[in-house]
Amino acid sequence: MMHDLQTIVERLRKNEEIARKFSEIEAKILSVLNFRDLFEVLLAEIKEKFKVPFVWLSMIDHSEVSSLIQSLGGSERLRERMTVVDRDTFLDLIGNRPKPLLVNHNLDPYFSILPPNTETLIKSIAIAPISLDGEIIGSINQADFSRNRFQPGIDTSSLELLSVKVSICLSNVTAHERLKFMAYHDPLTGLLNRRVMESILKREFNRSKRYASPLSLVFMDLDGFKGVNDAYGHDRGDELLAFVADGLMKMSRDSDTVARFAGDEFVLILPQTTAENAAMLMKRIQRHFMDNPLQIGEISIPVSISFGGASTEDAEIKDAASLLKKSDEMLYQAKGIKKNR
């Protein structure tokens, strides 16, 4: 009898200690208003307070949160501690339920959410789903070398409470990050907007002059875009703009800047790039879109791009504004040549 009482007291003491630690974590994340700090603080606190070897985040691909994190450029540390998973794969694992899941046998199906190179190390895992506006968008995961750490059947009420608190924080942070995204990005294509592009151009121009490295800028637009709107409607025109934006992002480097200037006009800022190399890149881009039209059902919409470029190699370029103006002039020369043909 006395032994049973001591066991109960010890269990209560441990539960109180766990509750206290979770309360401390909650206090630290409630005031955070950006994804990077929210998740970095959360993961670091869980790892430290509970001495868990592996703590990371899994996000469903193309969910609003994962898209915002990627668009806003989360820290390298956050990217290292986040896995992105296909929606169907993730929901198959957790059964589309909001309650935490504990697994310590047959972990092969869960390899898709594990951090790289941990498959042979992890013996038990706790998956706590997190939601945004009632929809599951990912999970906070903990794992251990021991099979006993997260064995099915142990109490998960504290993990469940943490999931609820994090989901509430996510709602606040997402609203804040949406506003930030809209301030810097074009809402249709997701590219940087003109105001931000001009700020980046000034910074890159100054850097180019300081280090005597070439900087090229390409101004481009879509040939016959008005005809697409007239023939297929403005919704199809919008889809074409988004399609081109996605292609430009995929074909550019991390150091490049891709922006929507206005209408069907786009700008590429290419640091450490000569005019010759910029022209070669644009030829590849033109060829890519010629070979890959936009397919919408049975409709195939061809993509033709005209461009004009300018570089700091040109002695006439004195500032960022003249670089942009010169590339704009070169674009209209290129379009004039096309019309004459």
C-alpha positions in Angstrom: 0.0 0.0 0.0 2.8 2.4 1.0 4.7 1.5 -2.2 1.6 2.3 -4.3 1.2 5.6 -2.6 4.8 6.5 -3.2 4.4 5.6 -6.9 1.4 7.9 -7.2 3.2 10.7 -5.5 6.2 10.3 -7.7 4.1 10.3 -10.8 2.3 13.4 -9.7 5.6 15.1 -9.0 6.9 14.2 -12.5 3.6 15.4 -14.1 3.9 18.7 -12.2 7.5 19.1 -13.4 6.5 18.4 -17.0 3.6 20.9 -16.8 6.0 23.5 -15.4 8.4 23.1 -18.2 5.7 23.3 -20.8 4.4 26.4 -19.2 7.8 28.0 -19.4 8.0 27.1 -23.1 4.5 28.5 -23.7 5.5 31.8 -22.0 8.5 32.2 -24.4 6.6 31.6 -27.6 3.4 33.6 -26.9 4.9 36.9 -27.8 6.8 35.8 -30.9 5.5 37.2 -34.2 7.6 35.5 -36.9 8.0 31.9 -38.0 11.8 31.7 -37.6 11.8 32.8 -33.9 8.7 30.8 -33.1 10.1 27.5 -34.3 13.7 28.1 -33.4 12.8 29.0 -29.8 10.2 26.2 -29.5 12.5 23.4 -30.8 15.5 24.6 -28.7 13.5 24.9 -25.5 12.0 21.4 -25.9 15.4 19.9 -26.6 17.0 21.7 -23.6 14.3 21.3 -21.0 13.4 17.6 -21.8 16.9 16.5 -22.9 15.5 15.0 -26.1 18.2 14.1 -28.7 16.1 14.9 -31.7 13.5 17.7 -32.0 12.3 18.9 -35.4 9.4 20.3 -37.3 7.5 18.6 -40.2 5.4 20.7 -42.5 2.9 19.6 -45.2 4.2 20.7 -48.6 2.3 23.7 -50.1 0.4 24.5 -46.9 0.2 28.2 -46.2 2.8 28.0 -43.4 5.4 26.0 -45.3 4.9 28.3 -48.4 5.3 31.4 -46.3 8.4 30.1 -44.5 10.0 29.3 -47.9 8.9 32.6 -49.4 10.1 34.7 -46.5 13.4 33.0 -46.4 13.6 31.3 -43.0 17.0 30.9 -41.4 19.4 28.1 -42.4 19.1 26.7 -38.9 15.3 26.4 -39.3 15.6 24.8 -42.7 17.9 22.2 -41.2 15.4 21.3 -38.5 12.4 21.1 -40.8 11.2 18.3 -43.1 8.6 19.0 -45.8 6.2 16.1 -46.5 3.6 15.4 -49.1 0.1 16.0 -47.7 -1.3 12.5 -48.4 1.9 10.8 -47.0 1.7 12.8 -43.8 -2.0 12.3 -43.2 -1.6 8.6 -43.9 1.0 8.4 -41.1 -1.0 10.3 -38.4 -4.5 9.1 -39.5 -5.7 12.7 -39.9 -6.1 13.0 -36.1 -5.1 15.9 -33.9 -3.8 13.8 -31.0 -0.1 13.0 -30.5 1.2 9.7 -31.9 3.9 7.6 -30.2 5.8 4.9 -32.1 8.7 2.7 -31.1 8.5 -0.2 -33.5 8.4 -0.5 -37.3 9.6 3.0 -38.0 10.1 2.5 -41.7 6.9 4.2 -42.7 8.0 7.3 -40.8 11.3 7.7 -42.6 9.7 10.4 -44.8 9.4 12.8 -41.9 12.7 12.0 -40.2 15.7 14.4 -40.4 18.4 13.3 -42.9 20.8 10.5 -41.7 18.9 9.6 -38.6 17.0 6.5 -39.7 19.4 4.1 -38.0 19.6 6.2 -34.8 16.0 6.9 -33.9 14.2 4.1 -32.0 11.1 5.9 -30.8 9.2 9.0 -31.9 6.5 11.3 -30.7 4.5 13.2 -33.3 2.4 16.1 -32.1 0.2 17.5 -35.0 -0.2 21.3 -35.2 -3.0 23.1 -37.0 -3.9 26.4 -38.6 -7.6 27.4 -38.7 -8.6 23.8 -37.9 -6.5 22.2 -40.6 -3.5 20.1 -39.8 -0.4 21.6 -41.4 2.4 19.7 -39.8 3.8 18.4 -36.5 6.4 19.0 -33.8 8.4 15.8 -33.5 10.6 14.4 -30.8 12.7 11.2 -31.0 15.2 9.2 -28.9 17.8 6.5 -29.1 15.8 4.5 -26.7 12.6 2.5 -27.5 11.3 3.2 -24.1 11.3 7.1 -24.3 8.2 7.4 -26.5 6.4 4.0 -26.1 2.7 3.8 -27.0 0.4 4.0 -24.0 2.2 6.7 -21.9 0.4 9.9 -21.1 0.4 12.4 -23.9 -1.8 15.1 -22.4 1.1 17.5 -22.0 2.1 17.0 -25.7 -1.5 17.5 -26.7 -1.7 20.8 -24.7 1.5 22.0 -26.3 0.1 21.3 -29.8 -3.0 23.4 -28.9 -0.8 26.3 -27.7 1.5 26.2 -30.7 -1.5 26.1 -33.0 -2.9 29.3 -31.3 0.5 31.0 -31.7 0.7 29.9 -35.3 -2.6 31.7 -36.0 -1.2 35.0 -34.7 2.2 34.6 -36.3 0.7 33.6 -39.7 -1.5 36.7 -39.7 1.6 38.9 -39.0 3.7 37.1 -41.7 0.9 37.4 -44.2 1.1 41.2 -43.8 4.8 41.1 -44.1 4.7 39.0 -47.2 2.1 41.3 -48.9 4.3 44.3 -48.1 7.2 42.9 -50.0 5.7 40.6 -52.6 3.4 40.8 -55.6 0.2 39.0 -54.6 -0.4 37.3 -57.9 3.0 35.8 -58.7 4.6 35.8 -55.2 7.7 37.6 -56.7 9.2 40.6 -55.0 7.4 43.8 -55.9 8.7 46.8 -57.7 9.4 48.8 -54.5 11.5 46.1 -53.0 13.3 45.4 -56.3 14.4 49.0 -56.6 15.8 48.9 -53.1 17.7 45.7 -53.8 19.0 47.2 -57.1 20.5 50.2 -55.3 22.2 47.9 -52.8 23.6 45.6 -55.5 24.7 48.5 -57.6 26.7 50.0 -54.6 28.2 46.6 -53.9 29.2 46.2 -57.6 31.0 49.5 -57.5 32.7 48.8 -54.2 34.1 45.4 -55.2 34.5 46.2 -58.9 32.3 43.2 -59.8 29.9 43.1 -62.8 26.2 43.6 -62.2 23.7 43.0 -64.9 20.0 43.7 -65.1 17.4 42.3 -67.5 14.1 43.9 -68.2 11.6 41.5 -69.9 8.0 41.2 -70.9 5.6 38.7 -72.6 5.0 39.1 -76.3 1.3 39.2 -77.2 0.1 39.1 -73.6 -3.0 41.3 -74.4 -3.9 38.7 -77.0 -3.9 36.0 -74.4 -6.3 38.0 -72.2 -8.5 38.7 -75.1 -8.6 35.1 -76.4 -8.7 33.2 -73.1 -9.8 35.7 -70.5 -8.0 37.5 -67.7 -7.9 34.5 -65.4 -5.9 32.6 -67.9 -3.7 35.7 -68.3 -3.1 35.6 -64.5 -2.2 31.9 -64.7 0.3 32.7 -67.5 2.0 35.4 -65.4 2.2 33.0 -62.4 3.6 30.3 -64.7 6.3 32.5 -66.1 7.2 33.7 -62.6 7.6 30.2 -61.4 9.8 29.3 -64.3 12.0 32.4 -63.8 12.5 31.5 -60.1 13.5 27.9 -61.0 16.0 29.0 -63.6 17.7 31.7 -61.5 20.4 31.4 -58.8 19.8 32.0 -55.1 21.9 35.2 -55.4 19.7 36.6 -58.2 16.6 38.7 -57.7 13.4 38.1 -59.7 10.7 40.7 -59.4 7.4 41.6 -61.1 7.8 45.2 -62.3 4.3 45.9 -63.6 1.7 44.1 -65.7 3.5 41.5 -67.8 6.9 43.1 -67.1 9.6 41.3 -65.0 13.1 42.3 -63.9 16.1 40.1 -63.2 18.9 41.5 -61.1 22.1 39.4 -61.7 25.0 40.1 -59.3 28.5 39.1 -60.5 27.2 38.6 -64.0 28.6 40.0 -67.2 26.3 41.3 -70.0 27.4 38.3 -72.1 26.5 35.8 -69.4 23.2 37.6 -68.8 22.3 37.3 -72.5 23.2 33.6 -72.4 20.9 33.1 -69.5 18.0 34.8 -71.2 18.5 32.7 -74.3 18.1 29.6 -72.2 15.0 31.1 -70.5 13.5 32.0 -73.9 14.2 28.5 -75.2 12.8 26.9 -72.0 9.4 28.7 -72.4 9.3 28.1 -76.2 9.7 24.3 -75.5 7.3 24.4 -72.5 4.0 26.2 -73.1 1.4 26.7 -70.4 -1.0 23.7 -70.4 -4.5 24.3 -69.0 -6.5 21.2 -69.8 -6.6 20.9 -73.5 -5.5 24.5 -74.0 -1.8 25.1 -74.8 -0.7 28.8 -74.5 2.7 29.5 -76.0 5.1 31.7 -74.1 7.3 34.2 -75.9 9.6 36.6 -74.0 11.4 39.7 -75.2 14.2 41.1 -73.1 16.7 44.0 -72.9 19.8 44.0 -70.7 22.3 46.4 -69.3 25.4 46.0 -67.2 27.8 48.1 -65.0 30.4 47.2 -67.6 28.8 50.0 -69.7 30.7 53.2 -68.9 27.5 55.2 -69.4 25.9 53.5 -66.4 26.4 55.8 -63.4 23.8 54.7 -61.0 21.1 52.1 -60.3 18.4 54.2 -62.0 20.4 54.5 -65.3 21.0 50.7 -65.2 17.2 50.1 -65.1 16.5 52.8 -67.7 19.1 51.4 -70.1 17.7 47.8 -69.9 14.2 49.2 -70.4 15.4 51.0 -73.5 17.1 47.8 -74.8 13.8 45.9 -74.2 11.9 48.2 -76.5 14.6 48.0 -79.1 14.3 44.2 -79.0 10.5 44.4 -79.3 10.8 46.8 -82.3 13.1 44.4 -84.1 10.6 41.5 -83.5 7.8 43.6 -84.9 9.8 44.5 -88.0 10.4 40.8 -88.6 
